[in-house]
Amino acid sequence: MSTETPQATTMPLIGDEFPELEVETTHGSISLPDDYEGEWIVLFSHPGDFTPVCTTEFTAFEERREEFEARDANLVGLSVDRVHSHHKWTEWIADELDVDIDFPIIADEGGTVGERLGMLHPGGGSATIRAVFVVDPKGIVRQILYYPKEIGRNIDEILRSLDALQTSDEEGVATPADWPNNDLFDDRVLLPPPSTVDGIASRESIADEDGVELYDWWFTLRDLDS
């Protein structure tokens, strides 16, 4: 008889594979992340239906949905309520606020998904907190954001994060604070610091290239189009 203690399931962290989940939604059954293979996922959770802040967030996400889709990103909502409650809530939003919610909402009545993703915090009961998981086309968690229940999410920041992540992947660069509107560096990006002597010498050799600004070998900016 084995005496090993079962390992607790931990929430996925940045750089981890998003766990495979079969979920029921307002659009039917969905397999995460497999049904969105090759595309980005923005999964955001809510404490419950018919709550004021969540309602404003749902309308805000829906009004920007086409901007997410233009970035190959799929919006997926979640709360602990049942599918029927989700439908009734979105009907209220359509009737009262004139916004039709067109992204799927996961029904997590038992809290299984919320627990697996670390969305249930001690002292918070069974309601999921305001979390955002940004998952890349390979099913890897790239960003996690948490918000307190009193504060609605900033949709601009989530879109900015997507732009920064996609630019980093495509160009092999990092982005400064507030990119692409940094007060000092505008929309320029940062080259990763070299880790070898030869790499340092190579970095210093590009100091005079167009579109490159070398403050030091470890702090080098370049224009995206250079």
C-alpha positions in Angstrom: 0.0 0.0 0.0 1.4 3.4 -1.0 2.1 5.9 1.7 2.8 8.8 -0.6 0.9 12.0 0.0 -1.1 13.1 -3.0 0.4 16.3 -4.5 -1.9 19.3 -4.3 -2.9 20.8 -7.6 -1.5 24.3 -7.9 -2.7 27.1 -10.0 -0.9 27.7 -13.3 1.7 30.5 -13.2 3.3 32.6 -15.9 5.2 30.3 -18.3 3.1 27.3 -17.3 0.9 25.4 -19.7 -2.8 26.3 -19.2 -4.5 23.2 -17.7 -6.8 21.2 -20.0 -10.4 21.9 -18.9 -13.8 20.9 -20.3 -16.2 23.7 -19.4 -19.9 24.4 -19.9 -20.6 27.9 -21.3 -23.4 30.0 -22.7 -22.1 28.9 -26.1 -22.1 25.2 -25.2 -19.2 22.9 -24.2 -15.7 24.2 -24.7 -12.3 22.5 -24.3 -9.7 24.9 -23.0 -7.2 25.7 -24.3 -7.5 23.2 -27.2 -10.5 24.8 -28.9 -8.5 28.0 -29.3 -5.3 26.4 -30.5 -3.3 28.9 -32.6 -5.1 31.9 -31.1 -4.8 33.9 -27.9 -7.3 33.6 -25.0 -8.2 36.3 -22.5 -10.1 34.5 -19.6 -11.6 36.7 -17.0 -13.5 35.7 -13.9 -16.2 37.4 -11.9 -17.6 37.0 -8.3 -21.1 36.4 -9.6 -23.9 37.4 -12.0 -26.0 40.5 -11.4 -23.2 42.4 -9.6 -22.7 46.0 -10.5 -18.9 46.2 -11.2 -19.1 42.9 -13.2 -21.9 44.2 -15.3 -19.9 47.3 -16.3 -16.9 45.0 -17.1 -19.0 42.7 -19.3 -20.3 45.7 -21.3 -16.7 47.1 -21.5 -15.2 43.9 -22.8 -18.0 43.4 -25.3 -17.7 46.9 -26.6 -14.0 46.2 -27.3 -14.4 42.6 -28.4 -13.6 43.4 -32.1 -10.3 44.9 -31.0 -9.4 41.7 -29.2 -10.4 39.7 -32.2 -8.2 41.8 -34.4 -5.4 40.6 -32.3 -6.5 37.0 -32.7 -7.6 37.0 -29.0 -10.8 35.3 -27.8 -12.7 36.6 -24.8 -14.0 34.1 -22.3 -15.8 35.1 -19.1 -16.4 33.0 -16.0 -18.5 33.1 -12.8 -19.7 30.6 -10.3 -23.3 30.9 -11.4 -25.2 28.5 -13.7 -25.7 28.8 -17.4 -29.3 29.8 -17.0 -28.3 32.7 -14.7 -25.7 33.8 -17.2 -28.4 33.9 -19.9 -30.7 35.9 -17.7 -28.0 38.3 -16.8 -26.9 38.9 -20.4 -30.6 39.4 -21.3 -30.8 42.1 -18.6 -27.7 43.8 -20.0 -29.1 43.7 -23.6 -32.5 45.1 -22.4 -31.2 47.8 -20.0 -27.8 48.7 -21.4 -28.4 47.9 -25.1 -25.2 45.7 -25.3 -25.4 42.2 -26.6 -22.8 40.0 -25.0 -21.3 37.8 -27.7 -18.5 36.0 -25.9 -18.9 32.7 -24.0 -19.4 32.7 -20.2 -18.2 29.7 -18.3 -20.7 28.3 -15.7 -18.7 27.2 -12.7 -21.4 26.5 -10.1 -19.3 24.0 -8.2 -16.2 26.2 -8.3 -14.1 23.5 -10.0 -12.6 25.7 -12.6 -12.1 28.6 -10.2 -10.3 26.4 -7.7 -8.0 24.9 -10.5 -7.0 28.3 -11.6 -6.5 29.8 -8.2 -9.5 32.1 -8.4 -10.9 31.1 -5.0 -9.1 32.9 -2.2 -9.2 32.0 1.5 -12.0 34.0 3.2 -13.7 34.8 -0.1 -16.2 32.0 0.1 -17.2 30.3 -3.2 -17.1 33.4 -5.3 -14.3 33.7 -7.8 -12.1 36.8 -7.6 -11.5 39.2 -10.5 -8.7 37.5 -12.3 -7.4 37.7 -15.9 -5.4 35.0 -17.6 -3.8 35.8 -20.9 -2.9 32.6 -22.8 -0.9 32.5 -25.9 -1.5 30.4 -29.1 0.6 27.5 -27.7 -1.5 27.3 -24.6 1.1 29.0 -22.3 0.0 31.4 -19.6 1.7 34.7 -20.4 0.1 37.1 -18.0 -2.0 37.0 -14.8 -3.8 40.0 -13.4 -5.8 40.3 -10.1 -8.3 43.0 -9.2 -10.1 43.6 -5.9 -13.9 43.3 -6.0 -14.3 47.0 -5.6 -12.4 48.0 -8.7 -13.3 47.3 -12.3 -10.7 46.2 -14.8 -8.9 48.5 -17.2 -9.6 47.2 -20.7 -7.0 49.4 -22.3 -4.3 47.8 -20.2 -5.3 44.3 -21.2 -5.2 45.3 -24.9 -1.8 47.1 -24.4 -0.5 43.9 -22.7 -1.6 41.8 -25.7 0.2 44.2 -28.1 3.3 44.2 -26.0 3.4 40.4 -25.7 2.8 39.9 -29.4 5.5 42.5 -30.3 7.9 40.8 -27.9 7.3 37.4 -29.5 7.5 38.7 -33.1 10.5 40.9 -32.6 12.5 39.2 -29.8 12.4 42.4 -27.7 11.1 43.8 -24.4 8.9 46.8 -24.0 9.5 49.8 -21.7 7.0 51.0 -19.0 3.8 52.4 -20.5 4.9 51.2 -24.0 4.1 52.4 -26.7 3.7 55.8 -25.0 6.8 55.9 -22.7 7.6 59.5 -21.7 11.3 59.1 -22.4 11.5 56.5 -25.2 8.1 56.8 -27.0 7.3 53.5 -28.8 10.9 52.2 -29.1 11.7 48.8 -27.7 14.5 47.3 -25.7 17.0 44.7 -26.9 17.7 41.8 -24.5 21.0 42.3 -22.7 23.8 40.0 -24.1 25.2 37.5 -21.6 28.7 36.9 -23.1 31.8 39.0 -23.8 31.3 38.4 -27.5 27.7 39.5 -27.2 28.7 42.7 -25.5 31.2 43.5 -28.2 28.6 42.8 -30.9 26.1 45.0 -29.1 28.5 47.9 -28.9 29.3 47.5 -32.6 25.7 48.5 -33.6 25.8 51.8 -31.7 26.0 53.9 -34.9 23.2 52.0 -36.8 20.1 53.9 -37.8 17.2 53.4 -35.3 19.5 52.2 -32.5 20.2 54.1 -29.3 22.8 52.5 -27.1 23.0 54.0 -23.6 25.1 51.0 -22.5 25.6 47.4 -23.7 22.8 46.3 -21.3 20.4 49.2 -22.1 19.8 49.5 -25.8 16.8 50.8 -27.6 15.8 50.5 -31.2 12.9 51.5 -33.5 10.5 48.8 -34.3 10.9 49.4 -38.0 14.7 49.3 -38.0 
